[in-house]
Amino acid sequence: MSQFVAVHSGCGAPSSKPHAAACRQACLLAMEALRRGVSAIDAVAIAIQSLEDAPCTNAGRGSTLNELGQVECDAAIMDNKGLYGAVGALQQIANPIQVALALAKESRGVSSVGRVPPLLLVGEGAKRFAQQQGIAILEPDSLVTERSRARHERDLAIVRESEATHTHRTAAEGGGLSSARKRAKGDGHEHQQSTHELEEKVQKASSQDVSEDKDAEEGEEAEYLLDTVGAVCVDAQGNIACGASSGGIAMKRCGRVGQAAVFGAGCYCNEDAAGPRIACCTTGTGEYLIRTQLAAKLVTALQSTSLPPLFLHGCPIGLAVLLLLFATPKPRRLTAPSHTRHGDWSQRPWALLSRLP
């Protein structure tokens, strides 16, 4: 059986040299491990750890910061044998995917006193578990890069300006009963409008940020804000696994958990069955992916179809899905759709490495 590795470094901005190099390095490390006989799920963890270590990705070091300026990460990993582990809102850990992997392997049985092992740990509980596994707890700011700090300060200024404008507008309307009723009637529309305005401001600032980077050169120092990283691997025994890791959305609330840590939303594998083994990991706005359970739905839908293998799938709503349908001993040619309404997805950073027998 052929070994296979595919990785992506998220949706968000055009490809850059640092991201292309990070994806290639992750592929090479995972493939080298597979050739040594490592399992698919361990190879996924190796690939994603490499992406977490790259400061240009939104995972591990260099991730976007929450509202308090902290790095808080989510990660999950799964294979076709039913292993699954996830961590959310995890701070001070360089490689959240390794914590998720340790949790997945611990979930194989029950403890000596009959306690059912958890599949998901968050916050302090996840950090304590990591420490029990011998994983280093870092200093709070050690995962914050100059670039992520500068971006956070810019976004914080936009949020404060928006809140000040909203407060001033509310105060100007007066405090009488009729004014209160008027505000109550229009509150939903006003909130929707102010939220839309805030999103436009942040998006405009991000676009300017990327444009400045592009003008600065595609060079090694250019960094683009992307999203959840992911990987899919197939080992020599035909086992398939997938995983995802993310620093989440910018200016998120403390304790927010995104799709990367939610079962069926961030990554999903169908368990051993008579049909093809399928693995999927997603990247995009976590709240929408959680609502739709996109990864699980895609895998379930593909189980009942005869579609050919896919690699990078650009969804109309602007999500990128890393998807592998491993149905035959020799994988067919993998393709990427060239366009969605959000631009040319074939230029997004991704990489694959496959060895035919």
C-alpha positions in Angstrom: 0.0 0.0 0.0 1.3 3.5 -0.9 2.1 6.0 1.9 0.5 9.4 1.4 0.8 12.8 3.0 -1.2 16.0 2.2 -1.1 19.2 4.3 -2.4 22.8 4.1 -1.7 26.0 6.0 -5.1 27.5 5.9 -7.4 29.7 3.9 -7.0 33.5 4.0 -4.3 34.9 1.7 -2.3 34.0 -1.4 0.6 31.7 -1.2 4.0 32.9 0.0 7.4 31.4 0.1 7.4 30.9 3.9 4.1 29.0 3.8 5.1 26.9 0.8 8.4 26.0 2.5 6.5 25.2 5.8 4.1 22.9 3.9 6.9 21.2 2.1 8.9 20.6 5.3 5.8 19.2 7.0 5.3 16.8 4.1 8.9 15.6 4.0 9.0 15.0 7.8 5.7 13.0 7.8 6.7 11.0 4.7 10.1 10.1 6.2 8.3 8.9 9.4 5.8 6.8 7.3 8.7 5.1 5.5 10.1 4.2 8.9 6.9 2.4 9.7 5.2 5.1 11.8 1.4 4.9 11.9 -0.8 7.3 10.0 -2.0 9.1 13.1 1.5 9.6 14.4 2.6 10.9 10.9 -0.3 13.5 11.0 0.9 14.7 14.4 4.5 15.0 13.0 3.2 17.0 10.0 1.1 19.4 12.0 3.8 19.9 14.7 6.1 21.1 11.9 3.4 23.6 10.8 2.9 24.7 14.4 6.6 25.4 14.7 6.5 27.6 11.7 5.9 31.2 12.9 4.1 32.1 9.7 1.1 29.9 10.4 -1.9 30.5 12.6 -1.1 27.5 14.8 1.3 27.2 17.8 3.9 29.9 17.9 2.8 33.0 15.9 -0.9 32.4 16.3 -3.4 35.2 16.4 -4.1 36.6 19.8 -7.3 36.6 21.9 -8.8 39.8 23.3 -6.3 39.8 26.1 -3.3 39.4 23.8 -2.7 35.7 24.6 -2.1 32.7 22.4 -4.9 30.2 22.9 -4.9 27.1 20.6 -7.2 24.3 19.5 -6.3 21.0 18.0 -7.7 17.6 17.2 -6.6 14.3 15.6 -8.5 11.2 14.4 -7.9 8.0 12.5 -10.0 5.3 10.9 -9.6 3.0 13.9 -11.7 5.3 16.1 -8.9 7.1 17.9 -9.8 10.7 18.6 -8.4 13.4 20.9 -8.9 17.2 21.1 -7.8 20.2 23.2 -9.3 23.7 23.2 -8.3 27.1 24.5 -4.9 25.7 25.4 -2.2 28.2 26.5 1.6 27.9 27.0 2.0 24.8 24.8 4.1 24.9 21.7 2.5 21.9 20.0 -1.2 21.4 20.9 -1.4 18.6 18.4 0.9 16.5 20.6 -1.5 16.9 23.5 -4.4 15.9 21.3 -2.5 12.8 20.2 -1.7 11.8 23.8 -5.3 12.2 24.7 -6.4 10.1 21.7 -4.1 7.3 22.7 -5.2 7.4 26.3 -8.9 7.0 25.1 -8.3 3.5 23.9 -9.6 1.9 27.2 -10.9 2.7 30.6 -8.9 3.5 33.7 -8.3 1.1 36.6 -11.3 2.6 38.5 -13.6 2.5 35.6 -13.5 6.2 34.6 -14.1 6.8 30.9 -11.2 8.7 29.4 -12.1 12.1 27.9 -12.0 12.9 24.3 -11.7 16.7 24.7 -10.0 18.8 27.3 -9.9 22.6 27.5 -8.1 25.4 29.3 -6.3 24.6 32.5 -7.5 21.0 32.4 -5.8 20.5 29.0 -2.6 22.2 30.2 -2.5 20.0 33.4 -2.9 16.9 31.2 -0.1 18.1 29.0 2.2 18.6 32.0 1.3 15.0 33.2 2.5 13.7 29.8 5.8 15.4 30.2 5.1 18.2 27.7 6.8 21.5 28.5 4.8 24.4 29.8 6.2 27.6 28.3 6.3 31.2 29.5 3.0 33.0 28.7 4.5 35.3 26.0 6.9 32.8 24.5 4.5 31.9 21.7 3.7 35.6 20.8 5.6 36.9 17.8 6.2 40.6 17.0 4.0 40.3 14.0 1.0 38.8 15.9 1.4 41.5 18.6 1.4 44.3 16.1 -1.7 42.8 14.4 -3.4 42.5 17.8 -2.7 46.1 18.7 -4.1 47.2 15.3 -7.3 45.1 15.7 -7.7 46.3 19.3 -7.6 49.9 18.2 -10.4 49.2 15.6 -12.6 47.5 18.2 -12.1 50.4 20.7 -13.0 52.9 18.0 -16.1 51.0 17.1 -17.2 50.6 20.7 -16.6 54.3 21.4 -18.7 55.3 18.3 -21.5 53.0 19.5 -21.5 54.4 23.0 -21.5 58.0 21.7 -24.4 57.3 19.4 -26.4 55.7 22.2 -25.7 58.6 24.6 -26.8 61.1 21.9 -30.2 59.5 21.7 -31.0 60.4 25.3 -32.2 58.3 28.3 -36.0 58.8 28.2 -38.6 56.0 28.0 -39.5 56.8 24.4 -35.8 56.8 23.5 -35.3 53.5 25.3 -38.2 52.0 23.4 -36.9 53.4 20.1 -33.5 51.9 20.8 -35.1 48.5 21.8 -36.9 48.4 18.5 -33.9 49.2 16.4 -31.3 47.5 18.5 -31.2 44.3 16.4 -30.7 46.3 13.2 -28.2 48.7 14.8 -26.2 45.8 16.3 -26.1 44.0 12.9 -25.0 47.2 11.2 -22.3 48.0 13.7 -21.0 44.4 13.6 -20.9 44.6 9.8 -19.0 47.9 9.9 -16.5 46.5 12.4 -15.9 43.4 10.2 -15.4 45.6 7.2 -12.8 47.7 9.1 -10.9 44.6 10.3 -11.1 43.1 6.8 -9.8 46.3 5.2 -7.0 46.5 7.6 -6.0 42.9 7.0 -6.1 43.4 3.3 -3.9 46.4 3.6 -1.6 44.4 5.8 -1.3 41.6 3.2 -0.8 44.1 0.4 2.0 45.8 2.3 3.7 42.4 2.8 3.3 41.5 -0.8 4.9 44.8 -1.9 7.6 44.2 0.6 8.5 41.0 -1.4 7.5 37.4 -1.4 10.7 36.9 0.5 11.4 34.7 3.5 10.2 37.4 6.0 6.8 38.0 4.4 4.1 36.6 6.7 0.4 36.2 5.8 -2.4 35.7 8.3 -3.9 32.3 7.4 -6.2 29.9 9.3 -6.3 26.4 10.7 -3.6 24.1 9.5 -4.3 20.5 8.7 -2.9 17.2 7.4 -4.1 13.8 6.0 -1.9 10.7 6.0 -2.1 7.1 4.8 0.3 4.6 6.1 1.7 1.4 4.5 -1.1 -0.7 6.1 -3.8 1.5 4.5 -4.8 3.2 7.7 -5.8 6.8 7.3 -5.7 9.7 9.7 -6.3 13.5 9.8 -5.8 16.4 12.1 -6.2 20.1 12.6 -4.6 22.8 14.7 -5.4 26.5 15.0 -4.8 29.7 16.9 -8.4 30.7 16.2 -9.8 34.0 15.0 -8.3 37.3 15.8 -9.6 39.1 18.9 -11.6 36.1 20.0 -13.1 35.9 23.5 -10.9 34.1 26.1 -11.9 30.5 26.3 -13.4 30.4 22.8 -13.1 27.0 21.2 -13.1 26.8 17.4 -13.9 24.0 15.0 -10.3 22.6 15.1 -11.2 21.0 18.5 -14.8 20.0 17.8 -15.6 16.4 16.7 -16.9 16.3 13.2 -16.2 19.9 12.5 -12.4 20.3 12.3 -11.4 16.8 11.2 -13.1 13.5 10.7 -12.3 10.0 9.5 -14.8 7.2 8.8 -14.1 4.2 10.8 -13.1 0.8 9.2 -15.9 -0.2 6.9 -16.4 -2.2 3.7 -16.2 0.9 1.5 -13.3 3.4 1.0 -11.6 5.1 3.9 -12.1 8.8 3.9 -10.5 11.6 5.9 -11.2 15.3 5.9 -10.0 18.4 7.8 -11.4 21.9 7.4 -10.3 25.5 7.7 -12.4 28.6 7.9 -14.7 30.4 10.4 -15.1 28.0 13.3 -18.5 28.9 14.4 -20.0 28.2 11.0 -18.1 24.9 10.6 -19.3 23.8 14.1 -22.9 24.5 13.2 -22.6 22.5 10.0 -20.3 19.8 11.2 -18.8 20.1 7.8 -16.0 17.5 8.0 -18.3 14.7 9.1 -21.0 15.6 6.6 -18.5 15.7 3.7 -17.1 12.3 4.7 -20.6 10.8 5.1 -21.7 12.2 1.8 -18.7 10.8 0.0 -19.3 7.4 1.4 -22.5 7.1 -0.6 -21.1 8.5 -3.9 -18.6 7.3 -6.5 -16.7 10.6 -6.7 -13.0 10.5 -7.6 -10.4 11.4 -5.0 -10.2 15.1 -4.2 -7.5 17.2 -2.6 -8.2 20.8 -2.1 -11.9 21.7 -2.3 -12.9 25.3 -2.5 -16.4 25.8 -1.1 -18.7 28.6 -2.3 -18.7 30.1 1.2 -15.0 30.6 1.1 -13.8 27.6 3.1 -10.9 25.4 2.2 -11.2 21.7 2.9 -8.3 19.3 2.8 -9.9 16.1 1.6 -8.6 12.7 0.6 -10.6 9.8 -0.6 -8.3 6.8 -0.5 -10.2 4.1 -2.4 -7.6 2.3 -4.5 -4.0 1.0 -3.9 -2.7 3.6 -6.4 -4.0 7.1 -5.7 -5.3 8.9 -8.8 -4.2 12.3 -9.8 -5.3 14.9 -7.2 -6.8 18.2 -8.4 -7.7 21.5 -7.0 -10.6 23.7 -8.2 -9.2 26.9 -9.7 -11.7 29.4 -8.6 -14.4 30.4 -6.1 -16.1 33.7 -5.6 -13.3 34.6 -3.1 -10.5 34.1 -5.7 -8.1 31.6 -7.0 -7.9 28.8 -4.4 -5.3 26.9 -6.5 -2.8 29.6 -5.3 -3.5 28.8 -1.6 -0.5 27.2 0.2 -0.8 23.4 0.2 1.5 20.5 -0.5 1.3 16.8 -1.1 3.7 14.0 -1.3 2.8 10.5 -2.4 5.0 7.5 -3.1 3.7 4.9 -5.5 4.6 1.2 -4.8 
